[in-house]
Each structure stands twice: as C-alpha cells, then as structure tokens.
C-alpha cells in the first residue's frame, strides 16, 4: 500500500500571540493557518538541510595538516608555478 502525501502528523502547542501571528500571515497569503505553518516548516527544513550539505567534511588530521600548511611560511616557487605566473601576466596584459 502506498502512503498518501499527507499521511504524517505533527501536533504542537504555540503561545497565543504566535498563533495569532501565524493566522494573520496565513490570511495575507490566502492559506489556512495549517497550510501556512506546514509550508513554513518545510521551507525551513529544506534550508537547514541544504546548509548542512554544503559543509565539506574531512578527517581531522587532514584539516590540521591544511591549517598547518596555511600557517607555514610560503615555500619557494617551483618551475611550473613560475611558468604559470608568467603566463598569467601575459594573459592579463594582452586583455588590457
């Protein structure tokens, strides 16, 4: 059997002034208070999950090594880096 889209249920209490606020906002959007609250909760849940998924997770030792490399004095440039810097200067000068 396939569950319908609205088969789950949440019930919670809110302060009277919050209930009035939700009802006023719902009326302005031509929604019931339940539909307004459900939509707001859904939007916030998607936002939180999206922000959470944007975080890149790396092992602690990798992160510590990266911070140490960033804090270390700069290394001498190798030949490839010097060629790349020269090429970049050429490209920037040509586009001016």
N, C-alpha and C positions, 0 to 999 in steps of 0.2 A: 504494500500500500504506500502511495506517495503522499507525504505530508503537504498540507496546503501552505501557502506563503505566510499566512498569519497564524500559524498553529502554536507559536511560543507565547509565553505570557510573562509580563513583569508587573508587579504591584509594589508601589512605594508611596509613602506619605510625604507631603511637602507642607511648608509653612503656608498659612492662608494668604499672605502677601505674595508669595511665589506663585501660588495657584492663580491669583488674580492677574499677575503679570503674564503668565502663560496664556490665560484666556483672552486677555486684551491683544496680545501679539497674534494669537490664532485668529481672532476676529478680523484683524487687519489683513491677514493673508487668506481669508475665506476658507479656513480649515477648522476642524474641530480641535479642541484642546488636545485630545489624544493623538490625532494625526500630526499636529504641530510638534508635540513633545517627542513622538516617535521619530519624526524626520530630524529633529534637532539632535537626538541621541545618536541616530545613525550617522549623521554628518560628523559629529564629534568622534565617534568610534573610528570611522574611516580616516579622519585626520590624525588621530593618535597612532593608529597602526601604520599609516604612511610615514609619519615622522620616525617611528621606531625602526621601520625597514630601511630608512635612509642611513642609519648608523652602520658604519663598517666595523665589523668585529675582527680583531686579530688577536693572536696569542699574546700574553703579557710579555714574554721575552722578546718577541718581535717589536712590540710597541716600545719597550725600554731601549732596545738597540736603535730604533729610529730616533727617539728623543736624544740619545747619546750622540748619534751622528749629527743631528741638527745643532747640538750644543758644542760640538768639536770645532776647532779652528778649520777653516777651509783648506782642502788639500790642493796641491799644485795641479793645474790643469794638464790633462794628457793631450796627445796629438789630436785625437778625434774631437775633443772639446774645443781646442784652438781652431781647428778647421771649421767646425760648426759656427763658432763666434765670428770668424772671418766671413763665412758665407752669409750669416745673418746681417752683418754690417753692409755687405754688398747688396743684399736684397732691399734693406731699408733705404739705402742711399739711392738705389735705382727707382724706388717708388715715390720719392720726394719730388 
